């Protein structure tokens, strides 16, 4: 009976250890994808702000020339 319990615990530990790395790596990849999409959104909003600033500068240049 004790031998069965020990074998069961060893098999359970092997199963947990074999599935843990795949689960952890999958979670890491999902987190990386979220970070890259957040970086893309921040970059896009920064580009739009820069475009707005350039547009305002061009309007001021045209206004001062007139």
mmCIF file of the N, C-alpha and C atoms, coordinates in Angstrom:
data_MODEL
# 
_entry.id   MODEL 
# 
loop_
_atom_site.group_PDB 
_atom_site.id 
_atom_site.type_symbol 
_atom_site.label_atom_id 
_atom_site.label_alt_id 
_atom_site.label_comp_id 
_atom_site.label_asym_id 
_atom_site.label_entity_id 
_atom_site.label_seq_id 
_atom_site.pdbx_PDB_ins_code 
_atom_site.Cartn_x 
_atom_site.Cartn_y 
_atom_site.Cartn_z 
_atom_site.occupancy 
_atom_site.B_iso_or_equiv 
_atom_site.pdbx_formal_charge 
_atom_site.auth_seq_id 
_atom_site.auth_comp_id 
_atom_site.auth_asym_id 
_atom_site.auth_atom_id 
_atom_site.pdbx_PDB_model_num 
ATOM 1   N N  . UNK A 1 1  ? 0.815  -1.188 0.000   1.00 0.00 ? 1  UNK A N  1 
ATOM 2   C CA . UNK A 1 1  ? 0.000  0.000  0.000   1.00 0.00 ? 1  UNK A CA 1 
ATOM 3   C C  . UNK A 1 1  ? 0.866  1.262  0.000   1.00 0.00 ? 1  UNK A C  1 
ATOM 4   N N  . UNK A 1 2  ? 1.908  1.271  0.816   1.00 0.00 ? 2  UNK A N  1 
ATOM 5   C CA . UNK A 1 2  ? 2.807  2.421  0.864   1.00 0.00 ? 2  UNK A CA 1 
ATOM 6   C C  . UNK A 1 2  ? 3.551  2.565  -0.451  1.00 0.00 ? 2  UNK A C  1 
ATOM 7   N N  . UNK A 1 3  ? 3.881  1.431  -1.075  1.00 0.00 ? 3  UNK A N  1 
ATOM 8   C CA . UNK A 1 3  ? 4.576  1.472  -2.362  1.00 0.00 ? 3  UNK A CA 1 
ATOM 9   C C  . UNK A 1 3  ? 3.687  2.103  -3.430  1.00 0.00 ? 3  UNK A C  1 
ATOM 10  N N  . UNK A 1 4  ? 2.399  1.775  -3.428  1.00 0.00 ? 4  UNK A N  1 
ATOM 11  C CA . UNK A 1 4  ? 1.453  2.364  -4.373  1.00 0.00 ? 4  UNK A CA 1 
ATOM 12  C C  . UNK A 1 4  ? 1.339  3.863  -4.185  1.00 0.00 ? 4  UNK A C  1 
ATOM 13  N N  . UNK A 1 5  ? 1.327  4.302  -2.935  1.00 0.00 ? 5  UNK A N  1 
ATOM 14  C CA . UNK A 1 5  ? 1.247  5.730  -2.641  1.00 0.00 ? 5  UNK A CA 1 
ATOM 15  C C  . UNK A 1 5  ? 2.494  6.461  -3.122  1.00 0.00 ? 5  UNK A C  1 
ATOM 16  N N  . UNK A 1 6  ? 3.653  5.865  -2.904  1.00 0.00 ? 6  UNK A N  1 
ATOM 17  C CA . UNK A 1 6  ? 4.912  6.476  -3.338  1.00 0.00 ? 6  UNK A CA 1 
ATOM 18  C C  . UNK A 1 6  ? 4.969  6.553  -4.863  1.00 0.00 ? 6  UNK A C  1 
ATOM 19  N N  . UNK A 1 7  ? 4.570  5.457  -5.531  1.00 0.00 ? 7  UNK A N  1 
ATOM 20  C CA . UNK A 1 7  ? 4.570  5.447  -7.004  1.00 0.00 ? 7  UNK A CA 1 
ATOM 21  C C  . UNK A 1 7  ? 3.596  6.499  -7.525  1.00 0.00 ? 7  UNK A C  1 
ATOM 22  N N  . UNK A 1 8  ? 2.414  6.602  -6.914  1.00 0.00 ? 8  UNK A N  1 
ATOM 23  C CA . UNK A 1 8  ? 1.425  7.592  -7.339  1.00 0.00 ? 8  UNK A CA 1 
ATOM 24  C C  . UNK A 1 8  ? 1.968  9.015  -7.175  1.00 0.00 ? 8  UNK A C  1 
ATOM 25  N N  . UNK A 1 9  ? 2.624  9.298  -6.056  1.00 0.00 ? 9  UNK A N  1 
ATOM 26  C CA . UNK A 1 9  ? 3.197  10.627 -5.833  1.00 0.00 ? 9  UNK A CA 1 
ATOM 27  C C  . UNK A 1 9  ? 4.293  10.942 -6.850  1.00 0.00 ? 9  UNK A C  1 
ATOM 28  N N  . UNK A 1 10 ? 5.119  9.950  -7.158  1.00 0.00 ? 10 UNK A N  1 
ATOM 29  C CA . UNK A 1 10 ? 6.190  10.160 -8.142  1.00 0.00 ? 10 UNK A CA 1 
ATOM 30  C C  . UNK A 1 10 ? 5.599  10.423 -9.520  1.00 0.00 ? 10 UNK A C  1 
ATOM 31  N N  . UNK A 1 11 ? 4.588  9.638  -9.913  1.00 0.00 ? 11 UNK A N  1 
ATOM 32  C CA . UNK A 1 11 ? 3.952  9.856  -11.220 1.00 0.00 ? 11 UNK A CA 1 
ATOM 33  C C  . UNK A 1 11 ? 3.283  11.233 -11.284 1.00 0.00 ? 11 UNK A C  1 
ATOM 34  N N  . UNK A 1 12 ? 2.640  11.623 -10.205 1.00 0.00 ? 12 UNK A N  1 
ATOM 35  C CA . UNK A 1 12 ? 1.995  12.932 -10.179 1.00 0.00 ? 12 UNK A CA 1 
ATOM 36  C C  . UNK A 1 12 ? 3.027  14.056 -10.293 1.00 0.00 ? 12 UNK A C  1 
ATOM 37  N N  . UNK A 1 13 ? 4.140  13.913 -9.611  1.00 0.00 ? 13 UNK A N  1 
ATOM 38  C CA . UNK A 1 13 ? 5.202  14.916 -9.689  1.00 0.00 ? 13 UNK A CA 1 
ATOM 39  C C  . UNK A 1 13 ? 5.770  14.997 -11.098 1.00 0.00 ? 13 UNK A C  1 
ATOM 40  N N  . UNK A 1 14 ? 5.951  13.847 -11.745 1.00 0.00 ? 14 UNK A N  1 
ATOM 41  C CA . UNK A 1 14 ? 6.463  13.838 -13.121 1.00 0.00 ? 14 UNK A CA 1 
ATOM 42  C C  . UNK A 1 14 ? 5.483  14.539 -14.055 1.00 0.00 ? 14 UNK A C  1 
ATOM 43  N N  . UNK A 1 15 ? 4.194  14.259 -13.900 1.00 0.00 ? 15 UNK A N  1 
ATOM 44  C CA . UNK A 1 15 ? 3.199  14.906 -14.753 1.00 0.00 ? 15 UNK A CA 1 
ATOM 45  C C  . UNK A 1 15 ? 3.171  16.418 -14.542 1.00 0.00 ? 15 UNK A C  1 
ATOM 46  N N  . UNK A 1 16 ? 3.209  16.843 -13.300 1.00 0.00 ? 16 UNK A N  1 
ATOM 47  C CA . UNK A 1 16 ? 3.187  18.282 -13.011 1.00 0.00 ? 16 UNK A CA 1 
ATOM 48  C C  . UNK A 1 16 ? 4.422  18.958 -13.586 1.00 0.00 ? 16 UNK A C  1 
ATOM 49  N N  . UNK A 1 17 ? 5.573  18.344 -13.394 1.00 0.00 ? 17 UNK A N  1 
ATOM 50  C CA . UNK A 1 17 ? 6.810  18.950 -13.891 1.00 0.00 ? 17 UNK A CA 1 
ATOM 51  C C  . UNK A 1 17 ? 6.896  18.933 -15.410 1.00 0.00 ? 17 UNK A C  1 
ATOM 52  N N  . UNK A 1 18 ? 6.265  17.969 -16.054 1.00 0.00 ? 18 UNK A N  1 
ATOM 53  C CA . UNK A 1 18 ? 6.330  17.927 -17.515 1.00 0.00 ? 18 UNK A CA 1 
ATOM 54  C C  . UNK A 1 18 ? 5.389  18.948 -18.145 1.00 0.00 ? 18 UNK A C  1 
ATOM 55  N N  . UNK A 1 19 ? 4.266  19.256 -17.487 1.00 0.00 ? 19 UNK A N  1 
ATOM 56  C CA . UNK A 1 19 ? 3.334  20.227 -18.053 1.00 0.00 ? 19 UNK A CA 1 
ATOM 57  C C  . UNK A 1 19 ? 3.627  21.657 -17.617 1.00 0.00 ? 19 UNK A C  1 
ATOM 58  N N  . UNK A 1 20 ? 4.313  21.849 -16.524 1.00 0.00 ? 20 UNK A N  1 
ATOM 59  C CA . UNK A 1 20 ? 4.582  23.197 -16.020 1.00 0.00 ? 20 UNK A CA 1 
ATOM 60  C C  . UNK A 1 20 ? 5.372  24.056 -17.005 1.00 0.00 ? 20 UNK A C  1 
ATOM 61  N N  . UNK A 1 21 ? 6.466  23.565 -17.612 1.00 0.00 ? 21 UNK A N  1 
ATOM 62  C CA . UNK A 1 21 ? 7.213  24.436 -18.531 1.00 0.00 ? 21 UNK A CA 1 
ATOM 63  C C  . UNK A 1 21 ? 6.394  24.878 -19.737 1.00 0.00 ? 21 UNK A C  1 
ATOM 64  N N  . UNK A 1 22 ? 5.563  23.997 -20.296 1.00 0.00 ? 22 UNK A N  1 
ATOM 65  C CA . UNK A 1 22 ? 4.774  24.398 -21.457 1.00 0.00 ? 22 UNK A CA 1 
ATOM 66  C C  . UNK A 1 22 ? 3.742  25.445 -21.065 1.00 0.00 ? 22 UNK A C  1 
ATOM 67  N N  . UNK A 1 23 ? 3.163  25.311 -19.891 1.00 0.00 ? 23 UNK A N  1 
ATOM 68  C CA . UNK A 1 23 ? 2.193  26.295 -19.423 1.00 0.00 ? 23 UNK A CA 1 
ATOM 69  C C  . UNK A 1 23 ? 2.869  27.629 -19.156 1.00 0.00 ? 23 UNK A C  1 
ATOM 70  N N  . UNK A 1 24 ? 4.032  27.591 -18.529 1.00 0.00 ? 24 UNK A N  1 
ATOM 71  C CA . UNK A 1 24 ? 4.739  28.831 -18.229 1.00 0.00 ? 24 UNK A CA 1 
ATOM 72  C C  . UNK A 1 24 ? 5.187  29.537 -19.500 1.00 0.00 ? 24 UNK A C  1 
ATOM 73  N N  . UNK A 1 25 ? 5.674  28.788 -20.479 1.00 0.00 ? 25 UNK A N  1 
ATOM 74  C CA . UNK A 1 25 ? 6.131  29.427 -21.715 1.00 0.00 ? 25 UNK A CA 1 
ATOM 75  C C  . UNK A 1 25 ? 4.959  30.002 -22.490 1.00 0.00 ? 25 UNK A C  1 
ATOM 76  N N  . UNK A 1 26 ? 3.817  29.330 -22.451 1.00 0.00 ? 26 UNK A N  1 
ATOM 77  C CA . UNK A 1 26 ? 2.644  29.851 -23.141 1.00 0.00 ? 26 UNK A CA 1 
ATOM 78  C C  . UNK A 1 26 ? 2.201  31.160 -22.494 1.00 0.00 ? 26 UNK A C  1 
ATOM 79  N N  . UNK A 1 27 ? 2.205  31.196 -21.192 1.00 0.00 ? 27 UNK A N  1 
ATOM 80  C CA . UNK A 1 27 ? 1.834  32.416 -20.490 1.00 0.00 ? 27 UNK A CA 1 
ATOM 81  C C  . UNK A 1 27 ? 2.817  33.537 -20.820 1.00 0.00 ? 27 UNK A C  1 
ATOM 82  N N  . UNK A 1 28 ? 4.103  33.215 -20.883 1.00 0.00 ? 28 UNK A N  1 
ATOM 83  C CA . UNK A 1 28 ? 5.113  34.214 -21.213 1.00 0.00 ? 28 UNK A CA 1 
ATOM 84  C C  . UNK A 1 28 ? 4.876  34.769 -22.617 1.00 0.00 ? 28 UNK A C  1 
ATOM 85  N N  . UNK A 1 29 ? 4.543  33.902 -23.582 1.00 0.00 ? 29 UNK A N  1 
ATOM 86  C CA . UNK A 1 29 ? 4.288  34.372 -24.941 1.00 0.00 ? 29 UNK A CA 1 
ATOM 87  C C  . UNK A 1 29 ? 3.061  35.269 -24.989 1.00 0.00 ? 29 UNK A C  1 
ATOM 88  N N  . UNK A 1 30 ? 2.017  34.898 -24.254 1.00 0.00 ? 30 UNK A N  1 
ATOM 89  C CA . UNK A 1 30 ? 0.823  35.733 -24.244 1.00 0.00 ? 30 UNK A CA 1 
ATOM 90  C C  . UNK A 1 30 ? 1.126  37.102 -23.645 1.00 0.00 ? 30 UNK A C  1 
ATOM 91  N N  . UNK A 1 31 ? 1.939  37.131 -22.583 1.00 0.00 ? 31 UNK A N  1 
ATOM 92  C CA . UNK A 1 31 ? 2.316  38.411 -21.990 1.00 0.00 ? 31 UNK A CA 1 
ATOM 93  C C  . UNK A 1 31 ? 3.153  39.232 -22.958 1.00 0.00 ? 31 UNK A C  1 
ATOM 94  N N  . UNK A 1 32 ? 4.039  38.586 -23.713 1.00 0.00 ? 32 UNK A N  1 
ATOM 95  C CA . UNK A 1 32 ? 4.861  39.306 -24.687 1.00 0.00 ? 32 UNK A CA 1 
ATOM 96  C C  . UNK A 1 32 ? 3.989  39.929 -25.761 1.00 0.00 ? 32 UNK A C  1 
ATOM 97  N N  . UNK A 1 33 ? 2.972  39.176 -26.215 1.00 0.00 ? 33 UNK A N  1 
ATOM 98  C CA . UNK A 1 33 ? 2.084  39.707 -27.242 1.00 0.00 ? 33 UNK A CA 1 
ATOM 99  C C  . UNK A 1 33 ? 1.310  40.905 -26.711 1.00 0.00 ? 33 UNK A C  1 
ATOM 100 N N  . UNK A 1 34 ? 0.864  40.843 -25.450 1.00 0.00 ? 34 UNK A N  1 
ATOM 101 C CA . UNK A 1 34 ? 0.157  41.988 -24.876 1.00 0.00 ? 34 UNK A CA 1 
ATOM 102 C C  . UNK A 1 34 ? 1.060  43.202 -24.793 1.00 0.00 ? 34 UNK A C  1 
ATOM 103 N N  . UNK A 1 35 ? 2.294  43.000 -24.376 1.00 0.00 ? 35 UNK A N  1 
ATOM 104 C CA . UNK A 1 35 ? 3.227  44.125 -24.270 1.00 0.00 ? 35 UNK A CA 1 
ATOM 105 C C  . UNK A 1 35 ? 3.503  44.725 -25.637 1.00 0.00 ? 35 UNK A C  1 
ATOM 106 N N  . UNK A 1 36 ? 3.669  43.879 -26.661 1.00 0.00 ? 36 UNK A N  1 
ATOM 107 C CA . UNK A 1 36 ? 3.972  44.417 -27.983 1.00 0.00 ? 36 UNK A CA 1 
ATOM 108 C C  . UNK A 1 36 ? 2.782  45.191 -28.529 1.00 0.00 ? 36 UNK A C  1 
ATOM 109 N N  . UNK A 1 37 ? 1.550  44.729 -28.251 1.00 0.00 ? 37 UNK A N  1 
ATOM 110 C CA . UNK A 1 37 ? 0.389  45.479 -28.723 1.00 0.00 ? 37 UNK A CA 1 
ATOM 111 C C  . UNK A 1 37 ? 0.260  46.794 -27.964 1.00 0.00 ? 37 UNK A C  1 
ATOM 112 N N  . UNK A 1 38 ? 0.583  46.799 -26.654 1.00 0.00 ? 38 UNK A N  1 
ATOM 113 C CA . UNK A 1 38 ? 0.567  48.050 -25.894 1.00 0.00 ? 38 UNK A CA 1 
ATOM 114 C C  . UNK A 1 38 ? 1.611  49.018 -26.431 1.00 0.00 ? 38 UNK A C  1 
ATOM 115 N N  . UNK A 1 39 ? 2.799  48.512 -26.765 1.00 0.00 ? 39 UNK A N  1 
ATOM 116 C CA . UNK A 1 39 ? 3.845  49.364 -27.330 1.00 0.00 ? 39 UNK A CA 1 
ATOM 117 C C  . UNK A 1 39 ? 3.402  49.928 -28.667 1.00 0.00 ? 39 UNK A C  1 
ATOM 118 N N  . UNK A 1 40 ? 2.712  49.114 -29.477 1.00 0.00 ? 40 UNK A N  1 
ATOM 119 C CA . UNK A 1 40 ? 2.228  49.576 -30.775 1.00 0.00 ? 40 UNK A CA 1 
ATOM 120 C C  . UNK A 1 40 ? 1.216  50.699 -30.585 1.00 0.00 ? 40 UNK A C  1 
ATOM 121 N N  . UNK A 1 41 ? 0.307  50.525 -29.623 1.00 0.00 ? 41 UNK A N  1 
ATOM 122 C CA . UNK A 1 41 ? -0.712 51.550 -29.381 1.00 0.00 ? 41 UNK A CA 1 
ATOM 123 C C  . UNK A 1 41 ? -0.059 52.839 -28.892 1.00 0.00 ? 41 UNK A C  1 
ATOM 124 N N  . UNK A 1 42 ? 0.906  52.736 -27.988 1.00 0.00 ? 42 UNK A N  1 
ATOM 125 C CA . UNK A 1 42 ? 1.594  53.928 -27.500 1.00 0.00 ? 42 UNK A CA 1 
ATOM 126 C C  . UNK A 1 42 ? 2.359  54.603 -28.627 1.00 0.00 ? 42 UNK A C  1 
ATOM 127 N N  . UNK A 1 43 ? 2.982  53.814 -29.485 1.00 0.00 ? 43 UNK A N  1 
ATOM 128 C CA . UNK A 1 43 ? 3.728  54.371 -30.606 1.00 0.00 ? 43 UNK A CA 1 
ATOM 129 C C  . UNK A 1 43 ? 2.789  55.076 -31.574 1.00 0.00 ? 43 UNK A C  1 
ATOM 130 N N  . UNK A 1 44 ? 1.641  54.467 -31.826 1.00 0.00 ? 44 UNK A N  1 
ATOM 131 C CA . UNK A 1 44 ? 0.666  55.059 -32.733 1.00 0.00 ? 44 UNK A CA 1 
ATOM 132 C C  . UNK A 1 44 ? 0.136  56.372 -32.176 1.00 0.00 ? 44 UNK A C  1 
ATOM 133 N N  . UNK A 1 45 ? -0.188 56.398 -30.888 1.00 0.00 ? 45 UNK A N  1 
ATOM 134 C CA . UNK A 1 45 ? -0.700 57.642 -30.315 1.00 0.00 ? 45 UNK A CA 1 
ATOM 135 C C  . UNK A 1 45 ? 0.391  58.714 -30.313 1.00 0.00 ? 45 UNK A C  1 
ATOM 136 N N  . UNK A 1 46 ? 1.644  58.310 -30.100 1.00 0.00 ? 46 UNK A N  1 
ATOM 137 C CA . UNK A 1 46 ? 2.747  59.261 -30.164 1.00 0.00 ? 46 UNK A CA 1 
ATOM 138 C C  . UNK A 1 46 ? 2.911  59.820 -31.565 1.00 0.00 ? 46 UNK A C  1 
ATOM 139 N N  . UNK A 1 47 ? 2.758  58.954 -32.582 1.00 0.00 ? 47 UNK A N  1 
ATOM 140 C CA . UNK A 1 47 ? 2.849  59.407 -33.969 1.00 0.00 ? 47 UNK A CA 1 
ATOM 141 C C  . UNK A 1 47 ? 1.726  60.384 -34.297 1.00 0.00 ? 47 UNK A C  1 
ATOM 142 N N  . UNK A 1 48 ? 0.530  60.087 -33.803 1.00 0.00 ? 48 UNK A N  1 
ATOM 143 C CA . UNK A 1 48 ? -0.594 60.982 -34.073 1.00 0.00 ? 48 UNK A CA 1 
ATOM 144 C C  . UNK A 1 48 ? -0.398 62.332 -33.397 1.00 0.00 ? 48 UNK A C  1 
ATOM 145 N N  . UNK A 1 49 ? 0.147  62.323 -32.191 1.00 0.00 ? 49 UNK A N  1 
ATOM 146 C CA . UNK A 1 49 ? 0.427  63.589 -31.509 1.00 0.00 ? 49 UNK A CA 1 
ATOM 147 C C  . UNK A 1 49 ? 1.475  64.384 -32.279 1.00 0.00 ? 49 UNK A C  1 
ATOM 148 N N  . UNK A 1 50 ? 2.501  63.698 -32.757 1.00 0.00 ? 50 UNK A N  1 
ATOM 149 C CA . UNK A 1 50 ? 3.552  64.377 -33.516 1.00 0.00 ? 50 UNK A CA 1 
ATOM 150 C C  . UNK A 1 50 ? 2.980  64.956 -34.805 1.00 0.00 ? 50 UNK A C  1 
ATOM 151 N N  . UNK A 1 51 ? 2.100  64.216 -35.461 1.00 0.00 ? 51 UNK A N  1 
ATOM 152 C CA . UNK A 1 51 ? 1.477  64.712 -36.684 1.00 0.00 ? 51 UNK A CA 1 
ATOM 153 C C  . UNK A 1 51 ? 0.633  65.953 -36.386 1.00 0.00 ? 51 UNK A C  1 
ATOM 154 N N  . UNK A 1 52 ? -0.073 65.946 -35.270 1.00 0.00 ? 52 UNK A N  1 
ATOM 155 C CA . UNK A 1 52 ? -0.879 67.102 -34.882 1.00 0.00 ? 52 UNK A CA 1 
ATOM 156 C C  . UNK A 1 52 ? 0.007  68.311 -34.604 1.00 0.00 ? 52 UNK A C  1 
ATOM 157 N N  . UNK A 1 53 ? 1.122  68.095 -33.941 1.00 0.00 ? 53 UNK A N  1 
ATOM 158 C CA . UNK A 1 53 ? 2.058  69.186 -33.650 1.00 0.00 ? 53 UNK A CA 1 
ATOM 159 C C  . UNK A 1 53 ? 2.615  69.765 -34.946 1.00 0.00 ? 53 UNK A C  1 
ATOM 160 N N  . UNK A 1 54 ? 3.002  68.904 -35.877 1.00 0.00 ? 54 UNK A N  1 
ATOM 161 C CA . UNK A 1 54 ? 3.532  69.376 -37.163 1.00 0.00 ? 54 UNK A CA 1 
ATOM 162 C C  . UNK A 1 54 ? 2.468  70.169 -37.919 1.00 0.00 ? 54 UNK A C  1 
ATOM 163 N N  . UNK A 1 55 ? 1.226  69.707 -37.840 1.00 0.00 ? 55 UNK A N  1 
ATOM 164 C CA . UNK A 1 55 ? 0.135  70.418 -38.504 1.00 0.00 ? 55 UNK A CA 1 
ATOM 165 C C  . UNK A 1 55 ? -0.039 71.817 -37.898 1.00 0.00 ? 55 UNK A C  1 
ATOM 166 N N  . UNK A 1 56 ? 0.039  71.914 -36.581 1.00 0.00 ? 56 UNK A N  1 
ATOM 167 C CA . UNK A 1 56 ? -0.084 73.216 -35.918 1.00 0.00 ? 56 UNK A CA 1 
ATOM 168 C C  . UNK A 1 56 ? 1.072  74.143 -36.301 1.00 0.00 ? 56 UNK A C  1 
ATOM 169 N N  . UNK A 1 57 ? 2.279  73.589 -36.384 1.00 0.00 ? 57 UNK A N  1 
ATOM 170 C CA . UNK A 1 57 ? 3.444  74.396 -36.782 1.00 0.00 ? 57 UNK A CA 1 
ATOM 171 C C  . UNK A 1 57 ? 3.269  74.922 -38.194 1.00 0.00 ? 57 UNK A C  1 
ATOM 172 N N  . UNK A 1 58 ? 2.806  74.076 -39.100 1.00 0.00 ? 58 UNK A N  1 
ATOM 173 C CA . UNK A 1 58 ? 2.587  74.517 -40.486 1.00 0.00 ? 58 UNK A CA 1 
ATOM 174 C C  . UNK A 1 58 ? 1.506  75.591 -40.553 1.00 0.00 ? 58 UNK A C  1 
ATOM 175 N N  . UNK A 1 59 ? 0.462  75.464 -39.742 1.00 0.00 ? 59 UNK A N  1 
ATOM 176 C CA . UNK A 1 59 ? -0.574 76.501 -39.712 1.00 0.00 ? 59 UNK A CA 1 
ATOM 177 C C  . UNK A 1 59 ? -0.008 77.826 -39.227 1.00 0.00 ? 59 UNK A C  1 
ATOM 178 N N  . UNK A 1 60 ? 0.849  77.775 -38.203 1.00 0.00 ? 60 UNK A N  1 
ATOM 179 C CA . UNK A 1 60 ? 1.464  79.011 -37.704 1.00 0.00 ? 60 UNK A CA 1 
ATOM 180 C C  . UNK A 1 60 ? 2.377  79.633 -38.755 1.00 0.00 ? 60 UNK A C  1 
ATOM 181 N N  . UNK A 1 61 ? 3.127  78.800 -39.482 1.00 0.00 ? 61 UNK A N  1 
ATOM 182 C CA . UNK A 1 61 ? 4.007  79.322 -40.535 1.00 0.00 ? 61 UNK A CA 1 
ATOM 183 C C  . UNK A 1 61 ? 3.196  80.009 -41.620 1.00 0.00 ? 61 UNK A C  1 
ATOM 184 N N  . UNK A 1 62 ? 2.092  79.371 -42.031 1.00 0.00 ? 62 UNK A N  1 
ATOM 185 C CA . UNK A 1 62 ? 1.247  79.978 -43.062 1.00 0.00 ? 62 UNK A CA 1 
ATOM 186 C C  . UNK A 1 62 ? 0.618  81.271 -42.560 1.00 0.00 ? 62 UNK A C  1 
ATOM 187 N N  . UNK A 1 63 ? 0.234  81.295 -41.287 1.00 0.00 ? 63 UNK A N  1 
ATOM 188 C CA . UNK A 1 63 ? -0.401 82.496 -40.727 1.00 0.00 ? 63 UNK A CA 1 
ATOM 189 C C  . UNK A 1 63 ? 0.594  83.648 -40.637 1.00 0.00 ? 63 UNK A C  1 
ATOM 190 N N  . UNK A 1 64 ? 1.850  83.358 -40.324 1.00 0.00 ? 64 UNK A N  1 
ATOM 191 C CA . UNK A 1 64 ? 2.836  84.435 -40.211 1.00 0.00 ? 64 UNK A CA 1 
ATOM 192 C C  . UNK A 1 64 ? 3.271  84.938 -41.580 1.00 0.00 ? 64 UNK A C  1 
ATOM 193 N N  . UNK A 1 65 ? 3.196  84.098 -42.615 1.00 0.00 ? 65 UNK A N  1 
ATOM 194 C CA . UNK A 1 65 ? 3.570  84.538 -43.965 1.00 0.00 ? 65 UNK A CA 1 
ATOM 195 C C  . UNK A 1 65 ? 2.517  85.460 -44.558 1.00 0.00 ? 65 UNK A C  1 
ATOM 196 N N  . UNK A 1 66 ? 1.267  85.281 -44.181 1.00 0.00 ? 66 UNK A N  1 
ATOM 197 C CA . UNK A 1 66 ? 0.184  86.065 -44.791 1.00 0.00 ? 66 UNK A CA 1 
ATOM 198 C C  . UNK A 1 66 ? 0.159  87.490 -44.338 1.00 0.00 ? 66 UNK A C  1 
# 
